[in-house]
Amino acid sequence: MVRRVALFALLFLVGAVQESRAQQGPDELSRLLSTDTSIHQHQLTIATFKGVRVINGQSVENEAPGVLNFIILHRFGSVQNAFQDYFGLDNANTRFGFEYGVNPWLTIGVGRSSYQKEYDGLARVKLLRQTMDNHMPISLSYAGTVMVRSDKVELADSTKTYYFSNRMSYCNQLLIARKFSERLSLQLSPTHVHLNLVPDSRDANDVFALGIGGRLKLSNRIALTAEYFYRIPGTELLSSTYYNALSLGLDIETGGHIFQLHFSNSTGMSERTFVTQTADSWSKGGIHLGFNISRVFTIIKPKEFR
């Protein structure tokens, strides 16, 4: 029921925008979704965030058409054991991923994480673009992700069958962002994660959360970032102790690379893991050093540069 209401609200929002734009011409919405930054008097806002990830969670940014982004996400172990495992450096999890800009409003991607040997596929659809004159005050995107665990699972009851569908999870997100100034950007991320299989009958298959992220620009190449995912009470997993994911970071832009250094209490790098199953707490020393590295390659040049 909740998912139907959420879908109806999204369709209503898009429909309302289309109706309001129709008075100004049938192509107004498609022009807002374009990457052209000089659409008549409504100049589009650019670089709300520098990368496609705020820290763990996805940002409202899309890849440019014809651009392939190679992304490495790396998370070390917890620092709480100090020198026993060298402040977490002895333990690490990595995700390799590729994202490609199909057109001005669609980015698709795939990835593989060493944590629980998880594969994922994503699609990010840009619905609205903020304009500098506040004709459109926000940027809005939809992100959908499919995740599949491939690690070996030992069942407590060996007579039961562990189906492939049990390994699958899904995530739906609305990414609502606004660039308030040249220095400050904020984003809200209402999130729904569906788990086909949960550890215990007390656990809900559908987990809802609200992500809050921000970026504060310090110089032309350096920015502070922060991100927090609050799980809605009554929908979280109850069979184990899990915490809300909190991350603090530093973005460094170096030419074609974007380097994101951060601290987080999350080990996983997919929405299934960091939204629903963050097992460490900042207050108990469960802090993980991590970084994201992004490198873009132009596969198909824009017509104006051919």
Buried (B, 14 or more C-beta within 10 A) or exposed (E): EEEEEBEEEBEEBBEEBEEEBEEEEEEBBEBBBBBEEEBEEBBBBEEBBBBBBBBBBBBBBBBBBBBBBEBBBBBBBBBBBEEEBEBBEEBBBBBBBBBBBEBBBBBBBBBBBBBBEBBBBBBBBBBBBBBBEEBBEBBBBBBEBBBBBEEEEEEEEEEEEEEEEBBBBBBBBBBBBBBEEEEEBBBBBBBBBBBBBBEEEEBBEEBBBBBBBBBBBEEEBEBBBBBBBBBEEEBBBBEEEBBBBBBBBBBBBEEEEBBBBBBBBBBBBBBBBBBBBBBBBBEEEBBBBBBBBBEBEBEEEEEEEE
